[in-house]
Amino acid sequence: MFKEKYFLFILLSLIVIYFSQGVFYASGSIISQLCLFSFLALSGIYLVKLLLIRRDKGLFLKAWTALLLINVLGFVFTGYLSNPSHFGMFKGILISSLPFYPIYYFSRKGILSSKHLIIFFFVMLIISILQFFYNREQILIERISGNEDVVNNAAYMFVNLIPFVFLIKKRKIISLLSILILVFFIIQGSKRGAILTGSVGVLIYIYYQLRTIEKKHRVKGYFITAIGIVVLGYFIYNFYLENEFLSYRIQTMLEGDSSQRDRIYLDIFNGWYDSGNIINLIFGFGFAGSQQLASGSFAHNDWLELLSNFGLLGISIYLMLFYSAYKLIRYSQWDSDKRIIFVCVVAMWFLVTLFSMAYTSTGGYLQAIMLAYLIGSEKRKLA
């Protein structure tokens, strides 16, 4: 048990160090490469360990593994290691998928608790804030003009951290302040998809706060929660009003600006449908096949990415993954707390699949960690 706790600490530390690159040390350095290799290798060991366990692994774990496997095989047989786009996408898939296995294992064994994840949340919150400003500076440095309006992809890091705030049950003020910080940086990122997804997470968070008030402190709890909701709403409204660039981007979105996604979506679907080849229809065009159909662009939609890469087979596996998530919501032994958190993770995950990248994004490791913890500790209540 002591040894496995040690491995848990190593795993989380490797994640923290790897995602600190650019802030505390140079990006792409030997430090980040060693951390990434060690982190993926350790996760791979627990993948094998779980596969060797004979007892029923559950539909979600099987579907998650099938999605990972089809991408690994796709990259091995149809991808190109020398192609930076292919390698980057494959790395993102491994980072967002493999952490599920050790976290699931540690949760199943009772080694990982919500307290560990709360500490991990605060550490990653600090790193995410530093990364946000680092990304902003990098974008501004590369600009010729003096325009300081920035669309910061780092906003998605804060979106993925939202479910971790649910774990802070006993300290409501700290929980509220954490959500406010996340919301602030999501809005400042001016990433429309991140704001939409984060909004869903915040609404579920508000419902969670109302739903989990203890009966013996109901009056006091509702009063404090109501004040918290008003404060949260006030700050969100002011954050939005103060961001003129975001207001402009929302307006252009309402007027039909989709950042060329409509063209990319049509090119990929029509290219797949009109291929006239039954092999392409069923098995797709191979790893990163979206680039072949969309003039070098990725799909920015998980479903179309899978359709172009692995055809109806890829779509079927992803559908099975979400179906298994639905079954867990409906029929699991969870208490209401864990059920709501799981709904939050799955709802935000599904939204991202529609207009961005979920299973291929490096930031998906946070989603994988939370899903694995909830499923692995299914029979235990939150601390």
TAWORA-V569426 format. One record per backbone hydrogen bond with DSSP energy under -0.5 kcal/mol. CO is the residue of the C=O (numbers start at 1). NH is the residue of the N-H. If there is no record, write none. Layout:
CO/NH + CO/NH
//
This chain:
1/5 + 2/6 + 3/7 + 4/8 + 5/9 + 6/10 + 7/11 + 8/12 + 9/13 + 10/14 + 11/15 + 12/16 + 13/17 + 14/18 + 15/19 + 17/20 + 18/21 + 20/23 + 20/24 + 20/25 + 25/22 + 26/29 + 29/33 + 30/34 + 31/35 + 32/36 + 33/37 + 34/38 + 35/39 + 36/40 + 37/41 + 38/42 + 39/43 + 40/44 + 41/45 + 42/46 + 43/47 + 44/48 + 45/49 + 46/50 + 47/51 + 48/52 + 49/53 + 50/53 + 58/62 + 59/63 + 60/64 + 61/65 + 62/66 + 63/67 + 64/68 + 65/69 + 66/70 + 67/71 + 68/72 + 69/73 + 70/74 + 71/75 + 72/76 + 73/77 + 74/78 + 74/79 + 74/287 + 75/79 + 80/83 + 82/84 + 83/87 + 84/88 + 85/89 + 86/90 + 87/91 + 88/92 + 89/93 + 90/94 + 91/95 + 92/96 + 93/97 + 94/98 + 95/99 + 97/100 + 98/101 + 98/102 + 99/103 + 100/104 + 101/105 + 102/106 + 103/107 + 104/108 + 105/109 + 106/111 + 106/112 + 107/110 + 113/117 + 114/118 + 115/119 + 116/120 + 117/121 + 118/122 + 119/123 + 120/124 + 121/125 + 122/126 + 123/127 + 124/128 + 125/129 + 126/130 + 127/131 + 128/132 + 129/133 + 130/134 + 131/135 + 132/136 + 133/137 + 134/138 + 135/139 + 136/140 + 137/141 + 138/142 + 140/143 + 150/152 + 151/153 + 152/155 + 153/156 + 154/157 + 154/158 + 155/158 + 155/159 + 156/160 + 157/161 + 158/162 + 159/162 + 161/164 + 161/165 + 162/165 + 162/166 + 163/166 + 164/167 + 165/168 + 167/169 + 170/172 + 171/175 + 172/176 + 173/177 + 174/178 + 175/179 + 176/180 + 177/181 + 178/182 + 179/183 + 180/184 + 181/185 + 182/186 + 183/187 + 184/188 + 185/189 + 186/191 + 187/190 + 189/152 + 190/192 + 191/195 + 192/196 + 193/197 + 194/198 + 195/199 + 196/200 + 197/201 + 198/202 + 199/203 + 200/204 + 201/205 + 202/206 + 203/207 + 204/208 + 205/209 + 206/210 + 207/211 + 208/212 + 210/213 + 214/217 + 215/218 + 217/221 + 218/222 + 219/223 + 220/224 + 221/225 + 222/226 + 223/227 + 224/228 + 225/229 + 226/230 + 227/231 + 228/232 + 229/233 + 230/234 + 231/235 + 232/236 + 233/237 + 234/238 + 235/239 + 236/240 + 237/241 + 238/242 + 239/243 + 240/243 + 242/244 + 243/247 + 244/248 + 245/249 + 246/250 + 247/251 + 248/252 + 249/253 + 250/254 + 251/255 + 252/257 + 253/256 + 256/258 + 258/261 + 260/264 + 261/265 + 262/266 + 263/267 + 264/268 + 265/269 + 266/270 + 267/271 + 268/272 + 269/273 + 270/274 + 272/275 + 273/276 + 276/278 + 277/281 + 278/282 + 279/283 + 280/284 + 281/312 + 282/313 + 286/289 + 288/291 + 288/292 + 289/292 + 289/293 + 290/294 + 291/296 + 294/297 + 301/305 + 302/306 + 303/307 + 304/308 + 305/309 + 306/310 + 307/311 + 308/285 + 309/286 + 310/313 + 310/314 + 311/315 + 312/316 + 313/317 + 314/318 + 315/319 + 316/320 + 317/321 + 318/322 + 319/323 + 320/324 + 321/325 + 322/326 + 323/327 + 324/328 + 325/329 + 326/330 + 327/331 + 328/332 + 335/339 + 336/340 + 337/341 + 338/342 + 339/343 + 340/344 + 341/345 + 342/346 + 343/347 + 344/348 + 345/349 + 346/350 + 347/351 + 348/352 + 349/353 + 350/354 + 351/354 + 351/355 + 352/355 + 352/356 + 353/302 + 353/303 + 356/302 + 358/361 + 361/364 + 362/365 + 363/366 + 363/367 + 364/368 + 365/369 + 366/370 + 367/371 + 368/372 + 369/373 + 370/374 + 371/375 + 372/376 + 373/377 + 375/378 + 377/380
//
